[in-house]
Amino acid sequence: MKMYFGLENWEWIDHLINGDKNGVLDLAYEDVNADIDFLRTEVNRLWDEAHQKHDYRYSKVAQGKEKVINQIRDRRLLGFLGSRNVLPKYGFPVDVVELQRITLNPRQKQPRSSCPEI
């Protein structure tokens, strides 16, 4: 079983990420970034049209697309990874496992550890 899944030599990682950018995590990352790039281009175009035509309707549509970008960025990571076949959809306890992201941005509040420091 270990050899089949490539556990001893870490081959399983090539199915997630690799130099060819065709691992399941690579593809999920590219899909999300492509969606955000497309929406960001649309938002910029709509804001430009709103200013040029002095039409508030374009700005309302741009604001709606900005909300979609925020929804994409703020979606639950475990659910997203499950929807992209990075994690199994069934049998993974997403409702009892909390995944905390650690950021390198010093201005963003760091999550507190549930374990007391010694």
C-alpha positions as CSV (number, residue, x, y, z in Angstrom):
1,M,0.0,0.0,0.0
2,K,2.8,2.4,0.9
3,M,4.4,1.9,-2.5
4,Y,1.1,2.2,-4.4
5,F,0.5,5.7,-2.9
6,G,4.2,6.7,-2.9
7,L,4.3,7.3,0.8
8,E,7.9,6.2,1.4
9,N,9.5,8.4,-1.3
10,W,6.9,11.3,-1.2
11,E,5.7,10.7,-4.8
12,W,2.2,11.6,-3.7
13,I,3.2,15.2,-3.6
14,D,3.7,15.3,-7.4
15,H,0.0,14.7,-7.7
16,L,-0.7,17.8,-5.6
17,I,2.0,20.2,-6.9
18,N,4.8,19.7,-9.5
19,G,7.0,21.6,-11.9
20,D,4.6,21.1,-14.8
21,K,1.8,22.9,-12.8
22,N,-0.7,20.1,-13.4
23,G,-1.1,18.8,-9.9
24,V,-4.6,19.1,-8.4
25,L,-3.5,21.9,-6.0
26,D,-1.7,23.6,-8.9
27,L,-4.8,23.5,-11.0
28,A,-7.1,24.7,-8.2
29,Y,-4.7,27.6,-7.6
30,E,-4.7,28.6,-11.2
31,D,-8.5,28.4,-11.5
32,V,-9.0,30.7,-8.6
33,N,-6.4,33.2,-9.7
34,A,-7.8,33.2,-13.3
35,D,-11.3,33.9,-11.9
36,I,-10.0,36.7,-9.7
37,D,-8.0,38.2,-12.6
38,F,-10.9,38.1,-14.9
39,L,-13.2,39.7,-12.3
40,R,-10.6,42.4,-11.4
41,T,-10.3,43.3,-15.1
42,E,-14.1,43.6,-15.4
43,V,-14.3,45.7,-12.2
44,N,-11.6,48.1,-13.6
45,R,-13.5,48.3,-16.9
46,L,-16.8,49.0,-15.2
47,W,-15.3,51.7,-13.0
48,D,-13.8,53.4,-16.0
49,E,-17.1,53.3,-17.8
50,A,-18.9,54.6,-14.8
51,H,-16.6,57.6,-14.7
52,Q,-16.6,58.2,-18.4
53,K,-20.4,58.0,-18.8
54,H,-21.3,59.4,-15.4
55,D,-23.6,56.4,-14.9
56,Y,-23.9,55.0,-11.5
57,R,-25.3,51.7,-12.8
58,Y,-21.8,50.6,-13.9
59,S,-20.5,51.3,-10.4
60,K,-23.2,49.2,-8.9
61,V,-22.2,46.3,-11.1
62,A,-18.5,46.8,-10.3
63,Q,-19.3,46.7,-6.6
64,G,-21.2,43.5,-7.1
65,K,-18.2,41.9,-8.9
66,E,-15.9,43.1,-6.0
67,K,-18.2,41.3,-3.6
68,V,-17.8,38.1,-5.7
69,I,-14.0,38.5,-5.5
70,N,-14.2,38.9,-1.7
71,Q,-16.4,35.8,-1.6
72,I,-13.9,33.8,-3.6
73,R,-11.1,34.9,-1.3
74,D,-13.0,34.4,1.9
75,R,-14.4,30.9,1.2
76,R,-13.7,28.2,3.6
77,L,-10.5,26.5,2.7
78,L,-11.4,22.9,3.6
79,G,-14.6,23.1,1.6
80,F,-12.7,24.6,-1.4
81,L,-10.0,21.9,-1.3
82,G,-12.8,19.3,-1.1
83,S,-14.5,20.8,-4.1
84,R,-11.3,20.7,-6.1
85,N,-10.4,17.1,-5.2
86,V,-7.4,18.1,-3.2
87,L,-9.1,16.6,-0.1
88,P,-11.7,13.9,-0.1
89,K,-15.2,15.3,-0.1
90,Y,-16.6,12.5,2.0
91,G,-15.1,11.0,5.1
92,F,-13.2,14.2,5.9
93,P,-14.5,15.8,9.1
94,V,-14.8,19.4,7.8
95,D,-17.4,20.3,10.4
96,V,-15.2,19.2,13.4
97,V,-11.8,20.2,12.1
98,E,-10.8,23.9,12.1
99,L,-8.0,25.0,9.8
100,Q,-6.4,28.2,10.8
101,R,-4.4,30.2,8.3
102,I,-1.2,31.8,9.5
103,T,-0.4,35.0,7.7
104,L,2.9,36.8,7.3
105,N,1.2,40.1,7.2
106,P,2.2,41.8,10.5
107,R,-0.9,44.1,10.4
108,Q,-3.3,41.2,10.4
109,K,-4.2,39.8,13.8
110,Q,-2.6,36.3,14.4
111,P,-4.9,33.5,15.5
112,R,-4.6,32.5,19.2
113,S,-3.3,29.1,19.9
114,S,-5.5,26.8,22.0
115,C,-2.5,25.4,23.7
116,P,-1.0,27.5,26.5
117,E,2.7,28.5,26.1
118,I,5.1,27.0,28.5
